[in-house]
């Protein structure tokens, strides 16, 4: 009795492989959760009219009914920026570049602005802000450009972790 090898079983198996691969579950393709930046820092940048500046510092100031959050290219010393006036003066004198958020007592964003070339430019609706944080603790969040911001030649992509500034007790 002679055995004649038939190619059909092998050929059928080869043809079935692509269909079997299509039914295999794929591993979840999710991005790993990014940890927030270290306390007092920011990661990302602000671009205005094609000029980019890295934003590396973040701090919050409680002014009673308002909270100011500054995300900047340089550190802001709490002893020299204790009030809204002192904050504006310091930022002007030291040519600070960055973003400013004004929050109400419920931590809702009421104003957004950016600082560039020693000028503060309000830009309502130019950025989308996400915020988290406790009543007296750290404020963390992200800021991203909206379509209105892009129309204003603004590009923002920043994550921040802003502690509330406490002036040193040594200075009176």
Secondary structure, DSSP 8 states (H G I E B T S, - for coil): ------SHHHHHHHHHHHHHHHHS--------------TTEEEEEEEETTEEEE--EEEEEE-SS-EEEEEESS---GGG-SSHHHHHHHHHHTT--EEEEEE-TT--EEEEEEEETTEEEE-TTSEEEEEE--SSS-EEEEEEE-HHHHHTTEEEEEEEEEEE----TT--
